[in-house]
Amino acid sequence: MTSNYLVTFAVALAVSLLMTPTFVRLAFKWGAVDMPGPRRVNVKPTARMGGPAMFFAFAAALLVAGGDAPLRGPVILGSFLALCIGLADDIRSLRALPKLIAQIAVACLVFSLGVRVQFVTNPAGGVFPLPLWLSFAVTVAWLVGVTNAVNLIDGLDGLAAGIVNIASLTFFLVAASRGQTESALMALALVGASAGFLRWNFFPSKTFMGDSGAYFLGFTAAALAVTGAFKITSTLTLLIPIFALGVPIFDTGFAIVRRLYSRKPVMSGADKEHLHHRFLARGWHHRDAVILCYLITFALSAVSLAIIKEWLLALYLMLSVAAVALLLIGIGKVVKKNKPKA
C-alpha cells in the first residue's frame, strides 16, 4: 500500500508540474487573464487558469491508483463540474448568484451519488445519525461553503494552494491512520496536484489559479473531508476538517459578519479586509504573509491530529512549525541588520 501511495503522489505531482505551463498559454489565448488593479497584487497581466492542470493531475493519479472505489467517481465528477463553473467565470466573469446556484446543483448531485455527511459525533460518546433532510442540508452547506471560502482566501501568490495542500496532507494522515485507504489516496492525489501547481504559483507567481483552481481545490478538499474525517466515529472528529481548513473557514466567517455589521450584501464584491490583506497592511512582505498563514494552518492541523490522539504526528507538525517560525525570525533579523540605511 505504501508503494501505491507513493505512485499516486508522484503521478499527481508530475502531471501538475508539466501541464500547468500549457494552461498558462491557453489562458492568454482564451482571455482568462488577471489585469493589474486596485485589489490586485500583480503588476502585469497574469494567467488565471490553474484549475485544469490540477484537475487532470488529480484524476490521472487516481486512475493509476486503480482499485474498487465507489466514491471516487462522484468526487472526481463533482470536482470537474466545480472546475467548469470556475473556468466559465475566469473567461466570462459570471455574476455571483448564477455561480452559487450552479455550486449548489453540483453539491446536490454528489450528495445523490453517495458523498454525504451521515452522522455527527457525540462528545459524550457515540454518534447522532442525521435524518436524510439534515444530512442533505449539512452536506450541501459544507461543500458550497468550503468551495467559496477557498476562493475568498485566494488573494496572494501560493496562499490558497498551500493551505489546501497542508489540509489535504492532514486528511491523508487522518485517513491512513484509520485505514480509510480510498480517502487517503484521494487526499494524497490532491496533495500532489496542489504541490505541483505551487511550483508555478508561489511568490513571485507565474500564474494564478483563478476561480477554476479555487473552486476545484475547495470543492475537492470539502468532499475529501466528507469521505474521510466526517466518517470517523471518534469523539470530536467533526472538528478535524474545520481546524485543518480553519484559515479560509474563519476568514470567510469574519467576512460575513463584517459585511452584515456594515449592512453590506454578503455576496457583494470582494474587499481588502481579509486576513492576508491585514497582514500586508501591517507591513508584512507578500511572501512572509503567505508563510504565516501556512504556519497557522500547520498549527491548526496539529490540533486536529491531537483530537484523534495521533500525538506523535501532531508533535512532528508542531516541531516543524516551530522550526520554520524560528528560521523566519532569524532571516528577518539578518535582512533587517544588513538593510542599507536611507
N, C-alpha and C positions, 0 to 999 in steps of 0.2 A: 504493500500500500504506500510505503514511503516513496518508492520509485514513481508511482502514479502521481503522487502529489508533486514531485519534482518536475515530471514531464508536463503536467498541467500548467504549473507556474512558468516554466521555460517557454512553452509554446505561446502562452498569452503575452509574456514579456517581449519575445522576439517579433511576433506579428504586430504588436502595438508600436514597437520601435521602428519597424520597417515600413509600415503603412501610413504612419502619421504624415511624413513629408508629401506623400501622394495626395492626401486630402487637403494639405495646405495649398497645393497648386490648384486643386479643384475649387477650393473656397474662393480664390480670387477670380476664377473663371465663372463661377455661379453667383458671385456677388455677396457671399457670406463673409463680409469684411467689417471689422470694427474700426470706425474712424475716430481720430482724436476728438475729445470733447471735455466739457467741464467735469463730468463724473468719471472720465477715463484716465487710466494711468499710462496708456500708450501714447507715444508722441508721433507715431507714424501708423499708416493703415496696417492692420494685423488680421490675418486669417482667424476665423472663429468657428471652425468646424471640426473639433477634435472628437466628437462623438462616434462617427462611423468607424474610425480606426480602433477605438477601444471596444466597440461592439463586436467587430469582426474578430478581434483578438480573444475576447471573452467566449464567443461562440465556437471559434476554432479550437480553443483549448478544451472545451467540454466535449466537442466532437471527438477529439483524440482520446480523451479520458475514457469514453465508452461506458459500458455498464448499464444496468437496469435502473432508470431514474425517472419515476413518474412525474416529479415536479420540475424536472429540468426544462422540459418543453414549455410549460406555462411561464416559467421565469424568463426564458430566452424570448418568447413571444412578447411578453409584456415589456421587456427592456427594449426590444426592437421598435414597438409601437411608441413608447416614450421617446425614443431616439427620433422617430419620424416627426413627432409633434415639435420637438426642439429644432429639428432641421428645417421644417417649414417656417418656424419663427425666425431662424437665422437668415433665411433667404427672403422671406416675405414680410417679416415683422408683424406677427399676428397680435390681435388685441387680447387683453388678459382673460376676459370671460370665455371666449371660444377655447382658449388653451386649457382653462380649468375644466370646462365641460368634457373636453377630449381626454384629459387625465383621469377624470372620474370614470369615464367609459372604459378606459383601459384597466383601471383598478377593478371595476365590476367584472370585466372579462376574466381576469386572472383569478378572482375570487371564485367564479363559477367553475374554474378549472382545477380548484383544489388548494390554491395558495390562500390560506385564511388563518386568522388567529382564533383558535378554538376554545381556549381557556385562559384564565389568569391565575397566578399562584396566590395562595393564602399565606400571609406572613406567619400565621399560627400553625401552618401545616396543611397539606392537601391542596386541592385546586378547585376553582369555581368554573364549571363548564359554562360556556356562553351560549345562550339561545341563538338560533340562526340569524335573527334580525340584528342582534347586538354584535355577533361575530362579523356580519356584513359591514355594519357601521364602523366598528373599530378597525377592521382591515382596510377599508377604503380610505378612512381618515388618515391612517398611518402611512399608506402608500403615497397618497397625494400630498400629505403634509411634509414628509421627508423629501420627496421629489422637489418641492418648491423651496424647502429650507436649504438644500444643497445649492440650488440655483441662486438663492439670495446671498449665500456666503461666497459665491464665485466672483470676488471683486479684486483679487490680487493674483499675480502670477503664481501658479502652483498651489494656491490655497485650498480650493475645493478638492482637487485631485489628491493632494497629500492627506487631507483629513479623511476622505473616503478610503484611501489606501490603508491608513492606520486602523480605521474602524473595521475594514474588511479583514485585516490581519487578526484583529481581536475576535471577529466572528469565526475565523478559521480555527484559532486556538481553542475557543469555547466548543465548537462543533467537534473538532478532532478529539478533545479530551472526553467528550461524551459519546463517542462512537457514531456520530452523525456524519458518515462518510460522504454522502451526497452533498449535504450543505457545506461541508468542509471543502470539497472540490470546487464548488461554485464560488465560495468565498476566495479561495486561492487563485482562481482564474481572474477574479476582479482585482485582486492584489497585483497580479502580473500585468493586466491590461492598464491599470492606472499608473503603475510604476514606469512602464514603457512610455506612456504619454508624458509623464513628468520630465523625462529627458528633454522634451521639446517645450514644455510649458513652465518649468521653473524659471525664476528670475535670473537674467532678463529673458523673457519668453520669446520663442519664435512663432508661436501660435497660441490662440486662446481656445478653450474648449467650446465656447458658445453655449446656447441653450441645448443644443443636441447632446453635448457632452455632459452638461449638468443634469439634464433630465435622465439620461441613461444611467449615470452614476447614482443619482438619488433614488430612482425607482429600483434599480438593481440592488443597492445596499438595503433598502427597505424590505424588498422581497426576501433577501437572504436572512434578514432578522426573523421574518415570519416563518421561514422553513427551518430555521435553526434555533436561535436563542429563545424564541417565544414558545417552542415546543418542549423546553426543559422544565421538569416539574419541581426543581429545587426552589427553595424559598427565595423570593425577591428577584427571580430571574427576569421578571418584566423590566427591571431597571438596567439590564445589561446593554441592550441596544440603545436605550435612552442616554446612558452615560457615554457609550462609545461614539455616538453621533451627537454628543452634548453641545459642541460648539455651534453647529448650524441650527440645532433644535432650539436652544436657549436664545440664540441671537434672533431667530425668527419670532420667538415668543415675545421678546422685548420689543421687537419692531412692531408687532401687532398692538401691544399695549401702548406703545409710544404714539402710534397713529390714532388709536381710539381716544387717548387722552388729549391729543391735539385736534380732535374732531376732523381728522382726515380720513378719506376712504381707505380701508385696509388694503384694497387692491390698487392703490394709487401708484404712480411711478416711483422707481427706486430713489432712495435718498442717500445722504452721505453720513448717516448716523449709525451704521453697522459697526460691529466690534473692530474690524480691521481698519475702518476709516478713523475710528477714535484713536487707535494706536498711531496711525500716521499723523493725526492732528497733534499728538503729544510729542512729535519729533522722532518717532521710530523710523528707521530705514525700512524700505519696502521688504527686503529680504528678512530682516530681523523680525518684523511684524508677522510674517508668514511662519517663521520658525517658532515664534512664541505660541502661535495658535496650534502648531504641531505639538509642542510640549504640553499644552493644556489637554489636547486630545489624548496624548500618551498617558498623562496622569489620570484622566477620567477612565481610560481603558484599563489601567491598572486597578482602579477601584472596581470596575465591572468584573475583572477576573477574581478579585478578592471576594466578591459576592458569592461566587460558586466555589470558594475555598481553594482556588488554584493559587496558593500563596507564593509558590516558587516562581511561577510565571509573572505574577504581579510584582514580586521583588525585582526580577530582572528588568521589567519595564520601568519601575521607579528608579533603579540604579542608572538605567540608560538616560532617563530624563535628567537626573542629577548631573551626570557626566556631561551631557550636551549643554545644560544650563551653565555649568562651571566653565566650559570651553567658550561659550558665547561671552560670558563676563570677562574672561581673560583676553579674548580677542578685542572686545570693546575697549579695555584699558590700554592695550597696546596701540590700537588705532588712535585713541584719544591722545596718548603720550607722544606719538610720532606725527600728529597732525600739525602742519605748519601754522604758525601764528599769523594772524592777519596784520 
